[in-house]
């Protein structure tokens, strides 16, 4: 959903990327909560909007601080990490707005992957976004240590 409008997207690439992320997180021992599409909604208190990233990850210590009731619904927590993989129907401006809203609501690291332009925008809390042209890999930095995403499967 993009501020109330349902947009149909291709799920094959999303499923592949999400599956790879999940496996790497498990292999790296970063056990926690990972959400793929619409299972987690980030509520923006500044505007009346709810956003759902394509993939998000919450550090286990933070997840364990939630009550069972909070975990069973849409948890009131901003993920540590989000990934937006643009589909052909996505608007770059709208997706950039989403990334900025995620950051404003507490997300520490975000990747916006634009398959059409082969660019990645990296959003870090408290910093200007970084734009990479056709990177081969993305690093999880201090948020997902030892995590490396090979972008060959995306391009």
N, C-alpha and C positions, 0 to 999 in steps of 0.2 A: 504494500500500500504506500502510495506517495500522497500524503495529505488528502486521503479520502478517495483517490482514484486507484482502481485495481488495474495493474499492468501485467500482461501475460509475458512470461520470460522463458527462455530455453533452460531446461533443468539439467541437461546432460553434463555440461561443463561445470555447473555449480556442484552437482553431485560428486563428480570426480575430485574437484578441489577440496570439497568438504571432507570426503573420505580420506584423502591423503593427509589433510590437516589432522583429522582425528587419529589416524594411525601414528603419525609422527608424535603427537602429543602423548599417546599411550606409550610408545617406545621410549620417549625421552623421560618418562616417569612424571609427567606434568599432570597427574590425575586431578581432575576438577570437572566443572560443568562446562560443556561445550554445546552451543546451540547452532543449528543450521536452519536458516530461514524461518521466520514467523513464530518460532518457539519462545523468543524473548523479545519483549517490547521495551524500548527505552522511552520513557515519558519525559518530554521536555517541559520543564516548569515555566520557562520563559514564554513559550507559545503553547497553544492547546493542540499539540501534535504528538503522535506516537510513531516511533520509527522502529523498524525491525531490520537489523543488518543481515546480510547473507550468511555470515558466519561470525560467531562471537565466542569468547572464552573468558571465564571468570576464575580467578585464583581460588584454590580450594579453601584457604584460610578465610577468605571473604565470604565464600559460599556457606561455610559452616556457621557463620555468624547469623544467618537468616533462620527464622523459625520454620518449622515443618510446614505450617500454613502458607508462609511466604514462598517457600520453594515449590509448593504444589500449584500455585497460580502463576501469574506473570510476576517474577521477582522484582522488588523495588531496589534494583541495584544496577549500576552501570558496569558493563564488562571491562576487564583490563585491556582486551584486544577485540577489534572488529575488522572484518574484511568485507568490502563491497566489490563484487565482480560485475562490471557493467555489461548489460545485455544490449543487443542492437537497438532496442526500443527505449533505453534509458537516456535521459538528458544529462550531459556532463554537469551543467549548472545545478540541477536538482540533486544529483549525487554528491557534488561538492558541498552543497548546503547540508545534506544529511551528515556528512563527515564532520562538518563544523559543529553541528548540533550534538553529535556524539561526544566530541571533544569538550564542548561547553558543559556537558552533563557528567564528565568525569572519566571518559575513556582515555587510557594512557597511550595506546598505540593503535593506529588505524591504517589500513592499506586500501586504497582505491585503485583497482586494476582496470584499465581501459584497454580492452583487447583490440579495438579498432585502431587506436593510435600507437599501441604498444608502449604506453606510458603507465607508470605507477606513481601515484601521489602518496607520500608517507606523512601521516599526521601524528605528531607527538605532543603530549600535554605541555602547554606553555611555550611552544616553539612555532616558528613559521613552517608551513608545509614544505616538503622537499619533493621535487619532481625528478623522476628517473626516466631516461629514455631507453627502452628496450633492455632492461636489466635481465640478467640470466638467473639470478637468485634474489630472494629477499630473506633478511635475517630477523629473527624474533627479538633481537637486542636484549635488554635486561628484563623485558616483560615475559618473553618466552625464550629463555636462554637455551642455547644449543639447537634451536629450531631454525631450519633452513627450508624455504620453499623454492623448489626448482620450477621456474616459470616456463620451461620447454613445453609442458603439458597444457599451458594456458595459451601461449602464442600459437 
